[in-house]
Amino acid sequence: MSISENIKDIEEKIERAAIKSGRQRKDILLLAVSKTVECDRIKQAMECGLTSLGENKPQEIVRKYDELPGAKWHQIGHLQTNKVKYIIDKVELIHSVDSLKLGEEIEKRAAKLGLRADVLVEVNIAGEESKHGVKPEETRALIEEISKFDHVRVRGLMTVAPFVPDPEENRKYFGQMYKMFKDIGQCGYDNVSMDFLSMGMTNDYEVAIEEGANIVRIGTGIFGARNYDIK
Ligand SMILES: *Cc1c(COP(=O)(O)O)cnc(C)c1O
């Protein structure tokens, strides 16, 4: 299937899952994960209306930035503190804050440029060793620390759920994320508003939306299997 056909199919599924959870299509952001995808193919997705793009590596955002005017970039992969400076003024949202050290670096760089950086805190909801993210029980404490910074706004939570053959297996994790999202939202911390819950990928986005996600990050479903060799 072509990129536009893929998107049409995903759009329908997002709408169905949104309605199932008492929401509408417009309440969900479909983030096109464009890592390893070349700009000519990304442009096809942008022409279908997908202008929010997710990348894992800061250097890939930097490389594609000038070639894709109008794109809204999201840093979704693990971010090393020494890379913050390359993207701080280029991204709309950083999904992957998982330490105070990274929060401090974002604060420092944003302050220097006079901006406010919007971030999500990444939670390792299933406690997988291979995954980044803060432990669920440490999430609130990290957010409390970051809330003291003047140039960082915590806008929500993100998780990468386990890769499982049956997406239903992740429903419990998505439900746990939604509960934390709601609970923290009621704490009234400064500089914290729980607006975005980023969870769900090609394999499990419908279940994620049913459980309350309002950003889904989809790569393979839009662009097909990734070819890491060309990078
Ligand atoms: C690659 C990636 C995705 C997209 O994964 P697909 O299964 O291709 O949809 C989403 N989120 C993160 C953090 C990723 O690294």
The ligand as an SDF file (V2000), in Angstrom:
LIG
                    3D

 15 15  0  0  0  0  0  0  0  0999 V2000
   10.4170    3.9110   16.3460 C   0  0  0  0  0  0  0  0  0  0  0  0
    9.5520    4.4600   17.4300 C   0  0  0  0  0  0  0  0  0  0  0  0
    8.1520    4.5280   17.2900 C   0  0  0  0  0  0  0  0  0  0  0  0
    7.4080    4.0110   16.0730 C   0  0  0  0  0  0  0  0  0  0  0  0
    7.4400    2.6250   16.0150 O   0  0  0  0  0  0  0  0  0  0  0  0
    6.5920    1.8130   14.9260 P   0  0  0  0  0  0  0  0  0  0  0  0
    6.4150    0.4820   15.5320 O   0  0  0  0  0  0  0  0  0  0  0  0
    7.3880    1.8080   13.6830 O   0  0  0  0  0  0  0  0  0  0  0  0
    5.2860    2.5210   14.7550 O   0  0  0  0  0  0  0  0  0  0  0  0
    7.4330    5.1110   18.3150 C   0  0  0  0  0  0  0  0  0  0  0  0
    8.0280    5.5770   19.4230 N   0  0  0  0  0  0  0  0  0  0  0  0
    9.3570    5.5260   19.5940 C   0  0  0  0  0  0  0  0  0  0  0  0
    9.9630    6.0640   20.8470 C   0  0  0  0  0  0  0  0  0  0  0  0
   10.1570    4.9500   18.6100 C   0  0  0  0  0  0  0  0  0  0  0  0
   11.4800    4.8740   18.8030 O   0  0  0  0  0  0  0  0  0  0  0  0
  1  2  1  0
  2  3  1  0
  2 14  2  0
  3  4  1  0
  3 10  2  0
  4  5  1  0
  5  6  1  0
  6  7  2  0
  6  8  1  0
  6  9  1  0
 10 11  1  0
 11 12  2  0
 12 13  1  0
 12 14  1  0
 14 15  1  0
M  END
$$$$
